[in-house]
Amino acid sequence: MPATTAAKPGSPANHATGADGSPAQSHSEGFPKTYPAPPALATPTDLTAEQAKAVTDAVNPIIADAFALYAKTKNFHWHLSGPRFRDLHLLFDKQATQVLESIDPMVERLRKIGGTSIRSLSHAGQLQTIQDDNDEFVGPQEMVHRLLLDNRHIAQQIRAAAQVADDNKDIATSNLLETFLDDAERRTWFLFEIAQDQERVG
């Protein structure tokens, strides 16, 4: 992973992880707690409160990152130019759809163990560890490079969260995350192969 760059105040951290490799945890002051849930949302589970909270805290930043990665991938899908337009346009659309489709199962998994998740885009912005991309123009090869790094990052985050789920006896969440880890690694693989056309990928 590249070195982490300092984020502007109020912006999400860029590819931050805990010193022990645990999933990154961003600040979310001013937003509803995702655990414990309000009584009406507190689905009963045989996990302890500590176990359910650990899993909820590990998975929610990944959900936020999925929103961020979806938006970035669609941004590049919409604002692509150049002779490789068709191939990359289709690839980015397919990858964005895959990322979007991962969000609902993760949120519903948290609801099954008595947790809650993101309430708004601003809430997601406080939890995400992937930076938004607001550049006026990004060349196609740079788009591939940025998405490669982001997908490699989210794979790292998913792997760490799956370990948290394992450590807290939540096998179902761990198994779900393993599926999304494989998807993220496949996206990374495709982007890596495309990136080798013109630049070395570290």
N, C-alpha and C positions, 0 to 999 in steps of 0.2 A: 504493500500500500504506500502511496505517496505520503510525505509528511503532512500533518494537519496544519492548515492555515488558520490564523485567527479570524473569527467571525465578527462582524460588526455587531454592536450592541443591539439586542432584540432580534437578531437573525439566528438561524439554526447553526449549530456547530457543524463543521465540515468533516465528515468521516471520523467522528470521535468514538473512541472505545475506552473502556475502563482499563486501568493499569494491569489488571489480571486477565484481560481479554474478554471480559464480560460485556454484554450488550450495552451500547451507549445509552445513557439516561439524560434527557434534556429537561430543563426546568419548565414547569407548567403552572406557575403561580397564577391565580386569578381564574383558573378553569376548574370545572368539577373534578373531584377525585375519581379515578377509575377503579379504585378499590379502597374501602368496601363500598359496595353498591348501595343505593337507597333500598330500604326494605322491600319495596314493590318489585325491584329488579334483582334481588339477592337470590338467585337460583341456588337451591340446596345442592351440595356436593359432599362427597366423602373426603375430599382434600381438606387439610387444615386451613385456617385463615391465612397462616404464614405461607403455606405452599401456594394457595390460589393467588395471593398478592404477588409473590415472586414471579409467577408465570405471567400474570397480567402486566406487571411492570416491565418484563422482558419483551413481550410481544407488541405492546402498543407503539413503541418507537419504530418497529418494523412496519406496522400498518401506516404510520405517518410517512415513513420513507417510501412505501409503495405508492401513496398518493403523489409524493414529490417526483418519483421516478416516472410514474404514468404521465404526469403533466409535462415533464421534460422530454420524454420520448415522443409524445404527441406534438409538442412544440417543434421538435426537429422534423417530424413527419410533415408538418404543415409548411415549414419554412426552409425546405430543402431546395437546392439548385444544382445544376451541373449535369454532365453527361451520365452520371450514375443515378440520376434521379429515380427512375422507375424501380430499380432493384432495392435501393435504400428506402424509398418511400413505402414500398410494400413490407419490407422487413421491419421498419420502425412501427408500422401500424400493427403488425402481428405481435411484436414484442410488447407494445403498449397494452394491447388487449389482454395478453397473458398476465401482465402485472396487475391490471385492474381486476381481473377475475380472481386474484388471490386475496383481495381485501375482504370480501364478504365472508368467506369461510374462516378467516382468522378472527374477525370480530365475533362471529357466532360461536366460535370455540371459546372465547373469553366469557361470553354470556352463559355458556353451559357450566362454567365453574364459578359463577357468581361475580364475575368482573364486569366492567363496562369499558367503553372505548371512546373514540374521538367524537366530539359533538359538532365540530365545525372545521372549516379550513384554517381558521386562525388557531384553533386548538392543535390541529395537525402541524402547523408551522412552528409551534413551541416544542413539539416532540421530535420532529424530523431531524436526521443527522446528514441527510443529503441536501446540498445547497440547491436553491432554485437557480435557473439560468435565464437571465433577462437581457442577454447581449442582443444588440440590434441585428447582427449578422454573425453566423457561425458557418465556416466552411464545412463541406460534407465529411472530410477526413477528420476534422476536429470534433464534429458531432459523434462520429464513431468512437473516437478516443475517450471523450467525456462519458459516453454511455457505457463503454467498457469498464472504466474505473468505477462508475456508480453501481453497475451490476456486480462487479467483484466485491464491492463494499457491502452491498445488501446480502450477498451470499455469506460473507463473514458474519454479519449481524444475525442472520437466520441460524447459522451453525451454533453461535454462542447461545442464542435463545433456546434452541433445541436441547442444548446441554442443561440449561436451567430447568427446562421442563422435565428432563430425565432425572435430574438431581432431586426434583420435588415430586416424583412419582406420577407425573402427568404424561403417561405414555401416549395418549391420544393426541395431545398437542404436539408432542415430539414427532410422532409419525406424520402429522399434517405438515409440519414445518420441513420435514425431510423431503416431501414432494416439492415444496416451493424452493428448497435449496437446489434440487436437481434442475428445476426450471431456470433458476438464476444462473447456474453454472453452464447450462446449455446456451443461454443468451450470451454469456461471457465468451464462450467458445466461438460462436458465430462472429461476434464482434472482433475478437482477437484475430481470426483468420482474415477478415476484411482489412483490419488495421495493418497487417503485414505487407499490404500492397505498397505503402509509401513511408511507413515509419516503423521504427523498432519499438516494441512494447515491452516494458520492464515488468 
